[in-house]
Amino acid sequence: MTPKKLINTAAIATAAAAIILWSLLAACSQKASQQPSQSQAPVPAVTVTKVVSQELSRQIRLPGELQAYQDVAIYPKVPGFVEWIGVDRGSVVKQGQLICRMSAPELAAQRSEAAAKAQGASSQRIEGEARVQSTQAQKLEAAAKLAADDATYKHLKAAAATPGVVAGNDLETAERTVEADRARVRLYQENEKAARAQVQALTENEKAASENARSVSDIEAYLRITAPFDGVITERNVHKGSLVGPSGNMPMLRVRQVRELRLVIYVPEADVGGMAEGNSLNFTVTAYPGETFSGKLQRIAHSLDAKTRTMPVELDVLNSSGRLAPGMYAEVVWPNSRTYPSQFVPPSAIATTTERTFVIRIRDDKAEWVDVKRGTVMGDLVEVFGDLAEGDVVAVRGTDELRDGTKVTVKQPTPSP
């Protein structure tokens, strides 16, 4: 074959191969255009539920402790010896009842000394008053003599106006007598003033001595110990002959009022909204299983403990039967409610990440993340606060895998049999 023919044959083969390759590519392209894209992601189906709006009303159980309504530890006011004690642990006492008598010999000596000083001060005051009266009498006597001598002087002076009737020496003597009488009256006036000042000082001394004697008597009265209120003796640490004093580590006696008790409970911050003074609450104690007691909410602290985030409240519990006792632990049924409706969703609908807490609302077949805050659990639902309304459709299962804005298909939950 000639070279020219070889070249023509090769060109024809190349053209044919090109035509075949183009045909194959066109066929593949047409086939690919007729089939759906394998890379396109399917639309996820999401099971949904509706937001429920209702008023929160539930009951929780909180621990509490019963305490005596009044609890007083009795210490001696003054040191002394226990002379007599008429109560023991468990004794029922009435207010003002004598429960212990002490003796302190040094106080008796102090009382006698103070009484003697008060008596001496009173005697001195009486003597001072007698001196005042004596001085007054002397002053009156001197005043009377002055008046008589002055009248004589004036009579002689009038008679001396006639020459030769009265001797000049007699008139001069009468005048000097009057001057002496005036000086004596002034002296007695000064003496009376001094005597009165002395009586005033003695009166103050007598008052101070009497106050001191009364103070010793008052202190001596502390040797008689009486019950401060109706109650029960729950502790006794002394016996007859014991030496006691104010600085003792243990009280002589402890009295508790138990006919009425305080029930102290600590309410968590999330549940303080349901509190109202005067409400009656039920509680139980382990000592009487199956029995329910009640108390009335009377005192609210209105302040949270910074460490526990709880608020202490107190209930008054009548205990006329005496079955309940201070120190018993109680379980209180605490109501929790709101005066306005709240939104509720299933717990699984709430998704939590490191950045936010949200539910997934479905609108126009698209997922929408809505930030919420958790509230209180009521039954199988959780209270939520956020931009939600009653009847909103949300995903039953909240997850950050379903991104905001994703197109979804809605799937109703399977009804439980």
Sequence and secondary structure as in RCSB ss.txt:
>XXXX:A:sequence
MTPKKLINTAAIATAAAAIILWSLLAACSQKASQQPSQSQAPVPAVTVTKVVSQELSRQIRLPGELQAYQDVAIY
PKVPGFVEWIGVDRGSVVKQGQLICRMSAPELAAQRSEAAAKAQGASSQRIEGEARVQSTQAQKLEAAAKLAADD
ATYKHLKAAAATPGVVAGNDLETAERTVEADRARVRLYQENEKAARAQVQALTENEKAASENARSVSDIEAYLRI
TAPFDGVITERNVHKGSLVGPSGNMPMLRVRQVRELRLVIYVPEADVGGMAEGNSLNFTVTAYPGETFSGKLQRI
AHSLDAKTRTMPVELDVLNSSGRLAPGMYAEVVWPNSRTYPSQFVPPSAIATTTERTFVIRIRDDKAEWVDVKRG
TVMGDLVEVFGDLAEGDVVAVRGTDELRDGTKVTVKQPTPSP
>XXXX:A:secstr
  HHHHHHHHHHHHHHHHHHHHHHHHHHHHHHHHS  TTS    EEEEEE EEEEEEEEEEEEEEEEEEEEEEE 
 SS EEEEEE   TT EE TT EEEEEE HHHHHHHHHHHHHHHHHHHHHHHHHHHHHHHHHHHHHHHHHHHHHH
HHHHHHHHHTTSTTTS HHHHHHHHHHHHHHHHHHHHHHHHHHHHHHHHHHHHHHHHHHHHHHHHHHHHHHTTEE
E SSSEEEEEE   TT EE TT SS SEEEEEEEEEEEEEEEEGGGGGG  TT EEEEEETTSTT  EEEEEEEE
  S  TTT EEEEEEEEE TT  S TT EEEEEEEEEEEEEEEEE GGG EE SS EEEEEEETTEEEEEEEEEE
EEETTEEEEEES  TT EEESS  TTS TT B EEE      
